[in-house]
Amino acid sequence: MSASKRLHVVGAGLAGLAAAVAAARAGIRVCLYESAGHAGGRCRSFHDEKLGRLIDNGSHLLLGANKIALSYARATGGIEAMVPAPPRFDFFDLADQSRWTVSPTRLPAGLGEILLALGLPWTGSEASVADRLGQSRGYARFWRPLCEAILNTTPEESSARMFSWTMRRALLGGAPALSPWTFPLGLSAALVAPALATLGSFGAEIHFRCRLTGVAADRLEFEDRSVGLGPDDRVILALPPWAVPSVLPGFDLVLPTRTIVNAHFRLDQPIALPNGAPFLGLVGGYGHWLFPRGDVLSVTVSAAEGLVDRPADEIAALLWSEAARAIGLSAQTVPPARVIKERRATLAHDPATIQRRPGPETAIPGVFLAGDWIQSPWPCTIEAAISSGLYASQRALEQKTLSFGQ
Ligand SMILES: Cc1cc2nc3c(=O)[nH]c(=O)nc-3n(C[C@H](O)[C@H](O)[C@H](O)COP(=O)(O)OP(=O)(O)OC[C@H]3O[C@@H](n4cnc5c(N)ncnc54)[C@H](O)[C@@H]3O)c2cc1C
């Protein structure tokens, strides 16, 4: 592909941004198209009128083990808006009010169950995390919350193999791999705005409010325009799984998804967790994680199928009563709240769905797929999205060595 030819990236979520940044840094002309009026997709910040604050669609966390995502953040400068924390995870049990801390030297699990979690002995491809670890001592307080946080799927459904793979990356990588990275200025300041600025500095074209409606070997059809493709042009569709069947002829894969619910509460004053922890894990209730940011406290519920259909004010009241107990505030008056229901936050990570994740090639030569749902050892996460974008660019440009650096 010569330097005068173009890479067209459709979708400005993290997969599309990563594909575009990797190509632009290699001197390729990039055109990025996004149907929304903003970039970031399922991982973004916005100003919420009701709370009068910048909030994220949902609190996100990276781990040191997410090496490609961190290299992307370094390449764009977004890492400056991220903060690494010591590898320490505080928990609170809503049922009995107990508190405990998990760290590389203080795992609430015996050696036998740690080996099981790491995938030893051999794990059958159909086994679930509950099959594997359900009888273990650390199940309710460690493996279950970890599984729901990482796979956004109940342990009864989740693939034990995929869980073990992520555990090997996190637990065997030592303290740096387990270190959480947080986003005190919001997701967009770290993962979205610096990528757009990087693309701008390389002269990439960025088109918002530009919805793709069809793809052919010689053109891209958008709602309001048609873009012709030259013989050397390449295309990356960095779309969510449910958007592809309507634009890519012959692609009819439908994959099940799972929900994440976030409730953001605006408090009267800034809130800090004990020991200055950046987040707190909850067990024994609906809420899974608390994230403080200034005077906003956010509660995350993964695999939230049992909660999502309730009205937002009921969810807010329920989650506030749990959060208030965990941080020692009155549960009586629910502060101003914004509930965000991401009904298609990630794929379901059960063995059958994982098997069906497609590769990046499509039936149209020169057209590739990217996104967190494309085949990967990682579950649908920031790491999966960013690495799929990088790999799609490598394939499209036939440059295997393309990378974000260290
Ligand atoms: C609430 C929540 C919490 C999460 N927490 C974590 C976490 O803690 N850690 C972690 O690693 N991951 C987490 N994730 C997962 C992570 O956010 C996703 O894996 C990642 O953002 C997916 O990026 P993507 O680019 O693959 O897809 P998307 O973000 O879905 O991007 C696709 C883009 O394509 C655009 N688009 C769609 N149709 C069209 C069209 N026809 N034409 C043009 N553009 C189109 C969309 O508007 C969107 O911008 C979380 C997700 C959610 C929702």
The ligand as an SDF file (V2000), in Angstrom:
LIG
                    3D

 53 58  0  0  0  0  0  0  0  0999 V2000
  -20.1700    0.2920   31.5340 C   0  0  0  0  0  0  0  0  0  0  0  0
  -18.9580   -0.3890   30.9820 C   0  0  0  0  0  0  0  0  0  0  0  0
  -17.8760   -0.6680   31.8180 C   0  0  0  0  0  0  0  0  0  0  0  0
  -16.7510   -1.3020   31.3060 C   0  0  0  0  0  0  0  0  0  0  0  0
  -15.6770   -1.5080   32.1350 N   0  0  0  0  0  0  0  0  0  0  0  0
  -14.5190   -1.9490   31.6170 C   0  0  0  0  0  0  0  0  0  0  0  0
  -13.3490   -2.0040   32.4120 C   0  0  0  0  0  0  0  0  0  0  0  0
  -13.3620   -1.6710   33.6050 O   0  0  0  0  0  0  0  0  0  0  0  0
  -12.1960   -2.4290   31.8380 N   0  0  0  0  0  0  0  0  0  0  0  0
  -12.1320   -2.7860   30.5330 C   0  0  0  0  0  0  0  0  0  0  0  0
  -11.0430   -3.1220   30.0560 O   0  0  0  0  0  0  0  0  0  0  0  0
  -13.2350   -2.7450   29.7280 N   0  0  0  0  0  0  0  0  0  0  0  0
  -14.4150   -2.3350   30.2420 C   0  0  0  0  0  0  0  0  0  0  0  0
  -15.5310   -2.2300   29.4460 N   0  0  0  0  0  0  0  0  0  0  0  0
  -15.4570   -2.6990   28.0360 C   0  0  0  0  0  0  0  0  0  0  0  0
  -14.8870   -1.6200   27.0990 C   0  0  0  0  0  0  0  0  0  0  0  0
  -15.5200   -0.3830   27.3060 O   0  0  0  0  0  0  0  0  0  0  0  0
  -15.1520   -2.0800   25.6630 C   0  0  0  0  0  0  0  0  0  0  0  0
  -14.5640   -3.3530   25.4930 O   0  0  0  0  0  0  0  0  0  0  0  0
  -14.5700   -1.1390   24.6050 C   0  0  0  0  0  0  0  0  0  0  0  0
  -14.8950    0.1960   24.8680 O   0  0  0  0  0  0  0  0  0  0  0  0
  -15.1090   -1.5460   23.2290 C   0  0  0  0  0  0  0  0  0  0  0  0
  -14.5510   -0.7140   22.2300 O   0  0  0  0  0  0  0  0  0  0  0  0
  -14.8440   -0.9720   20.6890 P   0  0  0  0  0  0  0  0  0  0  0  0
  -14.1210    0.0610   19.9280 O   0  0  0  0  0  0  0  0  0  0  0  0
  -14.5700   -2.3950   20.3720 O   0  0  0  0  0  0  0  0  0  0  0  0
  -16.4240   -0.8090   20.5120 O   0  0  0  0  0  0  0  0  0  0  0  0
  -17.3700    0.4810   20.6750 P   0  0  0  0  0  0  0  0  0  0  0  0
  -16.9120    1.2760   21.8400 O   0  0  0  0  0  0  0  0  0  0  0  0
  -18.7540   -0.0350   20.6850 O   0  0  0  0  0  0  0  0  0  0  0  0
  -17.1000    1.3520   19.3770 O   0  0  0  0  0  0  0  0  0  0  0  0
  -17.8040    1.1810   18.1710 C   0  0  0  0  0  0  0  0  0  0  0  0
  -18.0520    2.5560   17.5560 C   0  0  0  0  0  0  0  0  0  0  0  0
  -18.7170    2.3660   16.3020 O   0  0  0  0  0  0  0  0  0  0  0  0
  -19.7060    3.3830   16.1690 C   0  0  0  0  0  0  0  0  0  0  0  0
  -20.7030    2.9180   15.1950 N   0  0  0  0  0  0  0  0  0  0  0  0
  -21.6850    1.9880   15.3700 C   0  0  0  0  0  0  0  0  0  0  0  0
  -22.3710    1.8070   14.2210 N   0  0  0  0  0  0  0  0  0  0  0  0
  -21.8160    2.6440   13.3000 C   0  0  0  0  0  0  0  0  0  0  0  0
  -22.0700    2.8910   11.9100 C   0  0  0  0  0  0  0  0  0  0  0  0
  -23.0350    2.2460   11.2340 N   0  0  0  0  0  0  0  0  0  0  0  0
  -21.2940    3.8240   11.2640 N   0  0  0  0  0  0  0  0  0  0  0  0
  -20.3040    4.4780   11.9220 C   0  0  0  0  0  0  0  0  0  0  0  0
  -20.0060    4.2650   13.2380 N   0  0  0  0  0  0  0  0  0  0  0  0
  -20.7500    3.3500   13.9140 C   0  0  0  0  0  0  0  0  0  0  0  0
  -20.2520    3.5180   17.5820 C   0  0  0  0  0  0  0  0  0  0  0  0
  -20.9270    4.7710   17.7440 O   0  0  0  0  0  0  0  0  0  0  0  0
  -18.9790    3.4240   18.4130 C   0  0  0  0  0  0  0  0  0  0  0  0
  -18.3750    4.6830   18.6160 O   0  0  0  0  0  0  0  0  0  0  0  0
  -16.7040   -1.6610   29.9390 C   0  0  0  0  0  0  0  0  0  0  0  0
  -17.7880   -1.3970   29.1040 C   0  0  0  0  0  0  0  0  0  0  0  0
  -18.8870   -0.7560   29.6080 C   0  0  0  0  0  0  0  0  0  0  0  0
  -20.0440   -0.4370   28.6780 C   0  0  0  0  0  0  0  0  0  0  0  0
  1  2  1  0
  2  3  1  0
  2 52  2  0
  3  4  2  0
  4  5  1  0
  4 50  1  0
  5  6  2  0
  6  7  1  0
  6 13  1  0
  7  8  2  0
  7  9  1  0
  9 10  1  0
 10 11  2  0
 10 12  1  0
 12 13  2  0
 13 14  1  0
 14 15  1  0
 14 50  1  0
 15 16  1  0
 16 17  1  0
 16 18  1  0
 18 19  1  0
 18 20  1  0
 20 21  1  0
 20 22  1  0
 22 23  1  0
 23 24  1  0
 24 25  2  0
 24 26  1  0
 24 27  1  0
 27 28  1  0
 28 29  2  0
 28 30  1  0
 28 31  1  0
 31 32  1  0
 32 33  1  0
 33 34  1  0
 33 48  1  0
 34 35  1  0
 35 36  1  0
 35 46  1  0
 36 37  1  0
 36 45  1  0
 37 38  2  0
 38 39  1  0
 39 40  1  0
 39 45  2  0
 40 41  1  0
 40 42  2  0
 42 43  1  0
 43 44  2  0
 44 45  1  0
 46 47  1  0
 46 48  1  0
 48 49  1  0
 50 51  2  0
 51 52  1  0
 52 53  1  0
M  END
$$$$
